[in-house]
Amino acid sequence: MSELSTHVVIAGGGIGGAATALALARAGARVTLFERAPEFGEVGAGLQIGPHGSRILESWGLLDEVLASGVQPDNLVFRDAITAETLTTVDLGPRFREHYGGPYFVTHRSDLHAALVGAARQAGVELFTGRTVVDIVTDGPRAIVTTDDGATCEADVAVAMDGLKSRLRAKVSPDDPVASGYVAYRGAFPRDEVGLDVDLHDVVGYIGPRCHFIQYPLRGGTMLNQVAVFESPGYRAGEQDWGHPEELDAAFAHCHERVREGVRHLWRDRWWPMYDREPVENWIDGRMILLGDAAHPPLQYLASGAVMALEDATCLAGYARAGASGGIPDWSQILKQVNAERAPRCNRVITTGRMWGELWHLDGTARLARNELFRVRDTESWKYTDWLWGYSCAGS
Ligand SMILES: Cc1cc2nc3c(=O)[nH]c(=O)nc-3n(C[C@H](O)[C@H](O)[C@H](O)COP(=O)(O)OP(=O)(O)OC[C@H]3O[C@@H](n4cnc5c(N)ncnc54)[C@H](O)[C@@H]3O)c2cc1C
């Protein structure tokens, strides 16, 4: 007998959609998920998950599985990209784990995604690939979901988790993604293949003028994951198609040798121009709610976009459980509660992410002042991170 007597359709099977499907199915809902891609999958790069995410994975019984293929780094280390001087560190050891109630870890995206999809499948979610959701309309208490094969599916509620370029977001807001002018290059390679002499116990971020470079281990330290981000001259010049590989080496030419060496080991056949969206307060259109990147895509500087989607999932399932009378959820009330709880939090991640990027990318005197602030930071204090890593959703 289902705990929740309800049917939910989810559009999008990324980390957010898979997590939401799992959380709702575990709460007893019947869940149908449509993914546009022919197969479930994720780009083969790394992901950092702070304790705000690991506590949720623990509550779903998935933390041990993802930790088994991941790495728990010793520290987050911030270095100046030009001098390679260590400016400040965050110790991720026992005191950190006790304070935040969970570990900080890094994982291969596909490992986390596969764990979520596998658990969702086991929980009975109806999973469809190769089906694009083209529309969701509300008819009284029903959400009518149309897919690109012309089929319609009726449910009590629909969750749109179709990512940064969400087509379903147009139902609540006419805005477009906002280009940051920065572009990311990634690379994840077997450590032996790369042959770089890097310390693979930490997440290391080199921050510099208009650029930064991140290194961390994956898969028990057998792989090196790297991300290089820089302001694209092509974007500044108004080019339509910006961020090409020719820009990459020049962007890091002024950086320390360790950074330049690392930059040689990135994929050059694909790159990710960085976009976010202006924060919006309302994510609801009748019986549909936007969540994950569709609702609140941040720039990646706080390493929390995927975790926001995990938080959305646990929050929605928590309010659905609490708002069900005799197993029947009052969806219009529940969607309002989730929107009210999540929008201030996720919008803060967007706006703080933008500021954090500005701070990392400073040049000249401002860079020197930033470095001094980082050097004198009280490394025993949590005052800058409690809001991010200490949060638990009221409804979960
Ligand atoms: C360089 C980089 C580094 C990052 N690092 C981190 C990090 O360290 N930690 C962190 O927490 N976050 C990080 N993020 C952010 C994180 O990747 C995203 O926030 C997260 O993946 C969003 O998940 P989502 O499921 O909401 O959206 P997506 O991952 O975009 O998934 C959307 C899914 O919907 C499908 N889809 C799209 N349209 C339709 C449709 N109409 N019908 C059906 N399916 C559809 C897509 O195929 C896709 O599978 C990073 C992002 C970038 C770019």
The ligand as a Gaussian input file, in Angstrom:
#p B3LYP/6-31G(d) Opt

LIG

0 1
 C       31.809000      23.099000     -14.889000
 C       30.747000      22.777000     -13.869000
 C       31.121000      22.303000     -12.622000
 C       30.144000      22.030000     -11.642000
 N       30.539000      21.562000     -10.425000
 C       29.620000      21.284000      -9.481000
 C       30.024000      20.762000      -8.209000
 O       31.208000      20.558000      -7.970000
 N       29.048000      20.502000      -7.269000
 C       27.730000      20.737000      -7.537000
 O       26.878000      20.480000      -6.644000
 N       27.307000      21.219000      -8.734000
 C       28.223000      21.498000      -9.713000
 N       27.819000      21.961000     -10.931000
 C       26.371000      22.207000     -11.180000
 C       25.618000      20.916000     -11.523000
 O       26.270000      20.238000     -12.587000
 C       24.176000      21.238000     -11.922000
 O       23.620000      22.167000     -11.025000
 C       23.326000      19.973000     -11.905000
 O       23.849000      19.020000     -12.796000
 C       21.877000      20.303000     -12.263000
 O       21.149000      19.100000     -12.334000
 P       19.691000      19.083000     -13.009000
 O       19.241000      17.676000     -12.960000
 O       18.824000      20.135000     -12.400000
 O       19.938000      19.554000     -14.515000
 P       20.740000      18.812000     -15.679000
 O       21.917000      18.113000     -15.166000
 O       20.934000      19.828000     -16.752000
 O       19.727000      17.697000     -16.192000
 C       18.618000      18.022000     -17.005000
 C       18.198000      16.742000     -17.717000
 O       16.973000      16.980000     -18.396000
 C       17.048000      16.440000     -19.699000
 N       16.106000      17.236000     -20.500000
 C       16.263000      18.495000     -20.970000
 N       15.148000      18.916000     -21.560000
 C       14.258000      17.898000     -21.466000
 C       12.902000      17.746000     -21.881000
 N       12.237000      18.737000     -22.492000
 N       12.283000      16.569000     -21.633000
 C       12.937000      15.554000     -20.994000
 N       14.227000      15.656000     -20.575000
 C       14.859000      16.824000     -20.789000
 C       18.502000      16.588000     -20.095000
 O       18.867000      15.685000     -21.112000
 C       19.196000      16.282000     -18.777000
 O       19.427000      14.906000     -18.597000
 C       28.774000      22.250000     -11.929000
 C       28.395000      22.723000     -13.193000
 C       29.362000      22.974000     -14.146000
 C       28.915000      23.464000     -15.487000

